[in-house]
Amino acid sequence: MLSVRDLSVSLSGRQILSGISLEVAPGTLTAIVGPSGSGKSTLLRAVTGEAAYAGSARLNGQEVRTAGPERLAALRAVLPQETHVAFAFTAAEVVALGAHAGPAPTPRRIEELLALVGLSGMGHRLVQSLSGGERQRVHLARVLLQAGAPVGQDGPRWLFLDEPVSSLDIAHQIAVMRIARAHADRGGAVVAVMHDLNLSAMFADRIAVLSQGRFVTSGPPGEVLTGAMIERVYGCRIPVCTAPERGPWVLVQAAG
């Protein structure tokens, strides 16, 4: 369980998050959505131990602020919005950096992960020679290597993904979200910062909406994604439709 209670974050004297409470259960995928600057990435950094916070954030029963780096690395893997590789590493070498403990990953395992993210046979390529979307998927493979099996000896393994589909075309967006969904379905847990409300509706069990550093609402997509909420939070009047036969909720912008 991820249990967040009355969490607040201040940066350079400015309050970024205030009074955040959230629970995420194993076996689920939670999407955190909201306008740019609402505090989504800061929240992710706080609950993964990368930003100081007040209040409480417990991951599998461990208070995040008191867990050391090795302990956190065994519990969760984090995909930031951007990761810069300064040296001439190949894609396979970057993926191998995800091995936080135990023996080094085999070339076969690295190739399996690259194939999973749609980069089969590209392990020899220098990361700098890849497109932005390809680099994003290399780092996803690295994160998946770190996470390992969805469930370990200490409970569920957590994936924290910050805008994991931002540089991808629609086919790869869906492929990445299916990987995240599969991790949750196999007993792990996923928390993803998302901008695409359609993809969030398609894949998330729950959606939590942030605005100006506070949660506005959270719950199943069909309850959260309403026209009233979107107008209130985003300032846009967008009708919300449902696809037939319990399909995903689709947001349609009216002409004019």
C-alpha positions in Angstrom: 0.0 0.0 0.0 1.0 3.6 -0.7 -0.5 5.7 2.1 -0.1 9.4 2.0 -1.4 11.6 4.8 -1.6 15.4 5.0 1.6 15.7 2.8 2.9 19.2 2.1 5.9 20.3 0.1 7.6 23.8 0.0 10.3 24.7 -2.4 12.3 27.9 -2.1 9.8 29.3 0.4 6.8 28.6 -1.9 4.1 26.1 -1.0 3.8 23.6 -3.8 1.6 20.9 -2.3 -0.7 21.2 0.7 -2.8 18.7 2.6 -2.4 15.8 0.1 -3.9 12.5 1.2 -3.9 9.4 -1.0 -4.1 5.6 -0.9 -3.0 3.3 -3.7 -3.5 -0.4 -3.4 -1.4 -3.2 -4.9 -2.8 -4.5 -8.2 -3.9 -1.0 -9.4 -2.8 1.8 -11.7 -3.5 5.3 -10.5 -3.2 8.3 -12.8 -2.4 11.7 -11.4 -3.7 14.4 -13.7 -4.1 18.2 -13.6 -2.9 21.3 -15.3 0.8 22.1 -15.8 2.2 23.5 -12.6 -0.3 21.9 -10.3 2.3 19.9 -8.4 2.0 16.5 -10.1 5.8 15.9 -10.5 6.5 17.3 -7.1 4.1 14.9 -5.6 5.8 12.0 -7.4 9.2 13.2 -6.2 8.0 13.4 -2.6 6.5 9.9 -2.4 9.5 8.4 -4.0 12.0 10.0 -1.6 13.4 12.6 -3.9 11.9 15.7 -2.4 11.5 16.7 1.3 8.0 16.7 2.6 5.9 17.3 5.8 3.3 14.8 6.8 3.5 11.1 6.0 4.2 9.0 3.0 4.4 5.2 3.6 5.3 2.7 1.0 4.7 -0.9 1.9 4.6 0.2 5.5 7.9 2.1 5.3 8.0 5.9 5.9 9.7 7.1 2.7 11.8 9.9 4.4 13.4 7.4 6.8 14.1 4.7 4.2 17.6 4.6 2.8 18.4 4.6 -0.9 19.0 0.8 -1.0 15.7 0.1 0.7 13.8 2.5 -1.6 15.5 1.1 -4.7 14.2 -2.4 -3.7 10.6 -1.1 -3.3 10.1 1.3 -6.2 11.5 2.3 -9.6 11.1 5.8 -10.9 10.8 7.1 -14.5 11.4 10.9 -14.5 10.1 13.2 -17.2 13.6 13.6 -18.6 16.8 11.7 -18.1 20.0 13.0 -19.6 22.9 10.6 -20.4 26.1 12.6 -20.6 28.4 9.7 -21.7 28.5 7.5 -24.8 26.5 4.6 -23.4 24.7 2.1 -25.5 21.0 1.4 -25.0 21.9 -2.0 -23.5 24.4 -0.3 -21.0 21.7 2.2 -19.9 19.2 -0.6 -19.3 21.8 -2.5 -17.3 22.1 0.5 -14.9 18.7 -0.5 -13.5 20.3 -3.5 -11.7 20.4 -2.2 -8.2 21.4 -5.4 -6.4 22.5 -9.0 -7.2 24.3 -10.2 -10.3 24.5 -8.2 -13.4 21.7 -8.8 -15.9 22.3 -11.1 -18.7 22.4 -9.8 -22.3 19.4 -12.0 -22.9 17.4 -10.3 -20.2 18.4 -6.9 -21.5 17.3 -7.8 -25.0 14.0 -9.1 -23.6 13.3 -5.8 -22.0 14.3 -3.8 -25.1 12.0 -6.0 -27.1 9.2 -5.4 -24.6 9.4 -1.6 -25.2 9.7 -2.0 -28.9 13.4 -1.6 -29.3 14.5 -5.2 -30.3 17.9 -5.4 -31.8 18.8 -1.8 -30.8 20.9 -2.5 -27.7 24.2 -1.7 -29.5 23.0 1.8 -30.5 24.4 4.8 -28.6 21.6 6.5 -26.7 22.5 9.9 -28.1 21.8 8.5 -31.6 18.2 7.6 -30.7 15.1 9.7 -31.1 13.5 11.2 -28.1 10.8 8.6 -28.0 13.3 5.8 -28.3 15.4 7.2 -25.5 12.3 7.4 -23.3 11.6 3.7 -23.9 15.2 2.8 -23.2 14.8 4.4 -19.8 11.5 2.6 -19.3 13.3 -0.7 -19.9 15.9 0.4 -17.3 13.1 1.1 -14.8 11.5 -2.3 -15.5 14.8 -4.1 -14.9 15.1 -2.3 -11.5 11.5 -3.1 -10.5 11.9 -6.8 -11.4 8.9 -9.0 -10.7 5.7 -7.2 -9.8 5.7 -8.9 -6.4 8.8 -9.5 -4.3 9.5 -10.8 -0.9 8.6 -7.5 0.7 5.3 -7.1 -1.2 4.4 -5.3 -4.4 7.0 -3.5 -6.5 6.1 0.0 -7.4 6.4 1.8 -10.7 6.3 5.6 -10.5 6.1 7.1 -14.0 6.3 10.8 -14.7 4.6 11.5 -18.1 5.8 8.1 -19.6 4.2 8.7 -23.0 5.0 12.4 -23.6 7.4 11.8 -26.5 5.6 8.8 -28.1 3.3 8.3 -31.0 -0.1 6.8 -30.3 0.9 3.2 -31.0 3.8 3.4 -28.6 1.7 5.3 -26.0 -0.7 2.4 -25.9 2.1 -0.1 -25.8 3.7 1.6 -22.8 0.4 1.9 -21.0 -0.2 -1.8 -21.6 3.1 -2.6 -20.0 2.2 -0.5 -17.0 -1.3 -2.1 -16.8 0.3 -5.6 -17.0 2.6 -4.7 -14.0 -0.4 -3.8 -12.0 -2.5 -6.7 -13.1 0.2 -9.1 -11.9 0.2 -7.7 -8.4 2.5 -4.7 -8.6 1.3 -1.1 -8.4 1.7 1.9 -10.7 1.4 5.6 -10.1 1.6 7.6 -13.3 1.6 11.4 -13.9 -0.4 11.8 -17.0 -1.6 14.7 -19.3 -3.6 12.6 -21.6 -7.1 12.1 -20.0 -8.2 9.6 -22.7 -5.3 7.3 -22.0 -5.8 7.8 -18.2 -9.4 6.7 -18.7 -8.5 3.7 -20.8 -5.9 2.2 -18.4 -6.2 3.6 -14.9 -8.3 2.1 -12.1 -8.4 5.5 -10.4 -7.7 9.1 -11.4 -6.6 11.7 -8.9 -6.9 15.3 -10.0 -4.5 18.0 -8.7 -5.1 21.7 -9.0 -2.9 24.4 -7.4 -1.2 21.9 -5.1 -4.4 20.3 -3.8 -6.5 17.3 -4.7 -9.8 18.3 -6.3 -11.2 14.8 -6.6 -10.2 11.2 -7.0 -12.0 8.0 -8.0 -12.8 5.7 -10.9 -12.5 7.4 -14.3 -16.2 7.3 -15.0 -16.8 9.3 -11.8 -13.9 11.7 -12.1 -13.9 12.6 -15.7 -16.9 14.9 -16.0 -17.5 18.0 -18.0 -17.9 20.0 -14.8 -14.6 18.8 -13.4 -12.7 19.5 -16.6 -14.2 23.0 -16.9 -13.4 23.7 -13.2 -9.9 22.5 -13.3 -8.7 23.1 -16.9 -11.0 26.0 -17.8 -12.2 24.2 -20.9 -15.8 23.3 -21.9 -15.4 19.8 -23.3 -18.2 17.3 -23.5 -17.5 13.9 -22.1 -18.8 10.9 -24.0 -18.6 7.2 -23.4 -17.8 4.6 -26.0 -20.3 1.8 -26.6 -20.2 -1.4 -24.6 -18.3 -0.1 -21.7 -15.5 1.3 -23.8 -13.1 4.0 -22.7 -14.4 7.5 -21.9 -13.6 9.8 -24.8 -13.2 13.6 -24.5 -14.5 15.4 -27.6 -13.7 19.1 -28.2 -16.7 20.8 -29.8 -15.9 22.8 -32.9 -15.7 26.5 -32.4 
